[in-house]
Amino acid sequence: IVKTERVAALLARHGARILHRLLNPHNPDTITHGMGAERVAARWALREAAYKASSPFLKFSQIHICGGEDGVPKVVGNGVRFCGSISHDGGMAAAVVIAFKE
């Protein structure tokens, strides 16, 4: 669960640079710039949920959130397949993820 206002403050302070750190530090081209705090918070919650679901197989730095062709965020991690769901409402974003070791 991630507070949208916390993400809004990070975006205001650091701009688009923070997206790389929160969502995908290794491939910045896959991040959609101009996302609002609510969407960024939802994707950050997705990355955290993926980390918790895949532990101890992956480190947090090995999990990335990428934008799919259809606009749906994708979770990418080496050797692990993910299925997840995100939601945001009332200033909070939440995600649930199931990880399958390949």
DRENFINU-110749 format. One record per residue: x, y, z of N, C-alpha, C in turn. Coordinates in steps of 0.02 Angstrom, whole numbers, padded with zeros to 5 digits, always signed. Atoms other than C-alpha are relative to their C-alpha. Layout:
REM DRENFINU-110749
XYZXYZXYZ
...
END
This chain:
REM DRENFINU-110749
+00043-00059+00000+00000+00000+00000+00045+00062+00000
-00040-00061+00007+00070+00169-00051-00046+00061+00002
+00039-00062-00003+00004+00342-00007+00014+00043-00062
-00007-00041+00060-00028+00446-00163+00033+00067+00017
-00029-00065-00017+00019+00608-00072+00076-00005+00010
-00072+00011-00007+00191+00535-00032+00034+00001-00068
-00028+00002+00068+00221+00500-00216-00004+00069-00032
+00006-00068+00027+00156+00673-00264+00056+00045+00026
-00055-00040-00028+00284+00751-00146+00067-00019-00031
-00062+00022+00032+00424+00645-00221+00005+00026-00072
+00001-00025+00069+00372+00694-00398+00013+00076-00001
-00010-00072-00003+00366+00878-00348+00073+00017+00016
-00069-00014-00022+00538+00869-00267+00051-00022-00052
-00051+00030+00043+00629+00758-00394-00018-00004-00074
+00021+00004+00070+00527+00764-00554+00001-00071-00027
+00002+00065+00033+00532+00622-00680+00058-00046+00019
-00057+00042-00021+00702+00562-00614-00021-00054+00050
+00020+00047-00052+00613+00477-00470-00035-00062-00029
+00033+00057+00031+00516+00365-00590+00049-00057-00013
-00050+00052+00014+00675+00273-00637+00017-00039+00064
-00018+00033-00063+00716+00236-00456-00058-00041+00027
+00057+00035-00029+00540+00186-00404-00023-00059-00042
+00031+00049+00043+00490+00085-00556+00048-00043-00040
-00043+00039+00044+00629+00033-00673+00068+00034-00009
-00064-00035+00002+00806+00090-00638+00046-00019-00058
-00046+00023+00051+00887-00010-00777-00022+00013-00072
+00024-00011+00068+00779+00033-00927-00050+00059+00000
+00044-00058-00006+00711+00211-00918-00047+00011-00059
+00043-00010+00059+00636+00203-01094-00068-00032+00008
+00063+00035-00008+00497+00089-01031-00048+00036+00047
+00041-00037-00047+00428+00218-00910-00037+00056-00037
+00040-00052+00031+00287+00332-00964+00006+00064+00042
-00005-00064-00034+00331+00511-00916-00067+00035-00003
+00063-00035-00002+00187+00624-00869-00054-00038+00038
+00049+00036-00041+00101+00493-00761-00013+00041+00063
+00017-00034-00062+00008+00568-00615+00021-00041+00060
-00022+00033-00062+00048+00526-00435-00040-00063+00015
+00041+00058-00013-00097+00404-00424+00024-00061-00039
-00024+00055+00042-00032+00297-00568+00070-00022+00021
-00067+00017-00024+00148+00305-00506-00005-00039+00065
+00009+00034-00064+00092+00254-00331-00024-00072-00010
+00025+00067+00013-00003+00105-00401+00055-00045-00027
-00055+00040+00028+00149+00047-00500+00054-00014+00052
-00048+00011-00054+00263+00070-00349-00026-00055+00046
+00031+00053-00041+00142-00036-00246+00007-00068-00034
-00007+00062+00038+00149-00166-00385+00071-00028+00006
-00069+00023-00006+00339-00173-00378+00014-00027+00069
-00010+00024-00068+00339-00191-00189-00034-00067+00012
+00036+00063-00008+00208-00328-00195+00035-00057-00038
-00037+00050+00039+00308-00419-00330+00062-00022+00039
-00059+00017-00040+00463-00411-00220-00019-00047+00057
+00020+00042-00056+00371-00484-00072-00022-00069-00023
+00023+00064+00026+00293-00621-00179+00058-00043-00025
-00056+00038+00029+00460-00671-00258+00058-00012+00047
-00054+00010-00048+00570-00664-00104+00002-00073+00021
-00069-00023+00003+00697-00746-00081+00033-00008-00068
-00028+00013+00066+00719-00778-00268+00030+00062-00033
-00023-00062+00032+00741-00596-00322+00012+00054+00052
-00011-00060-00040+00812-00438-00246-00045+00054-00027
+00043-00056+00021+00710-00277-00254+00027+00032-00064
-00030-00032+00059+00833-00208-00383-00008-00042-00063
+00009+00043+00058+00796-00356-00498-00071+00000-00027
+00071-00003+00020+00610-00316-00513-00013+00068-00032
+00011-00061+00038+00554-00188-00641-00073+00004-00022
+00067-00012+00026+00388-00112-00691+00007+00034-00068
-00004-00025+00068+00370-00083-00877-00070+00012-00026
+00064-00011+00033+00229-00012-00981-00008-00048-00057
+00013+00045+00055+00153-00141-01095-00028+00038-00060
+00027-00031+00060+00095-00105-01272-00072+00022+00009
+00070-00016-00012-00084-00103-01210-00010+00049+00057
+00003-00048-00055-00042+00020-01071-00004-00030+00069
+00003+00035-00064-00056-00111-00935+00071-00010+00026
-00068+00009-00026+00096-00113-00820+00018-00074+00005
-00026+00068-00003+00202-00270-00828+00055-00004+00052
-00053+00013-00049+00311-00342-00691+00050-00046-00033
-00053+00040+00032+00478-00409-00753+00052-00017+00053
-00052+00023-00045+00599-00513-00652+00031-00063-00028
-00036+00055+00030+00730-00639-00706-00020-00067+00031
+00017+00067-00024+00666-00819-00692-00063-00005+00040
+00063+00001-00037+00501-00771-00611-00055+00030-00043
+00058-00026+00037+00331-00747-00693-00049+00028+00052
+00044-00034-00048+00207-00629-00609-00070+00009-00028
+00069-00020+00014+00019-00606-00607-00020+00047+00056
+00016-00048-00052-00044-00453-00517-00060+00043-00016
+00056-00046+00007-00182-00328-00489+00015+00062+00041
-00010-00063-00036-00173-00145-00440-00065+00038+00003
+00058-00042-00009-00301-00023-00376+00021+00064+00036
-00013-00062-00037-00304+00157-00315-00066+00036+00012
+00060-00037-00019-00437+00255-00223+00013+00033+00067
-00003-00033-00065-00451+00378-00080+00070+00018+00022
-00067-00019-00019-00270+00432-00086+00048-00057+00015
-00042+00058-00012-00201+00255-00074+00002-00043-00063
-00008+00047+00054-00135+00131-00201+00020-00067+00030
-00015+00066-00026-00127-00056-00172+00010-00049-00057
-00012+00051+00050-00067-00209-00266+00005-00068+00033
-00007+00069-00021-00075-00397-00249+00034-00037-00058
-00039+00035+00052+00048-00510-00342+00010-00072+00021
-00020+00070-00008+00074-00696-00363+00061-00011-00044
-00062+00013+00038+00248-00751-00418+00006-00075-00012
-00011+00070+00019+00286-00914-00510+00073-00007-00021
-00069+00011+00019+00466-00974-00515+00001-00044-00062
-00002+00038+00063+00506-01032-00691+00055-00051+00001
END
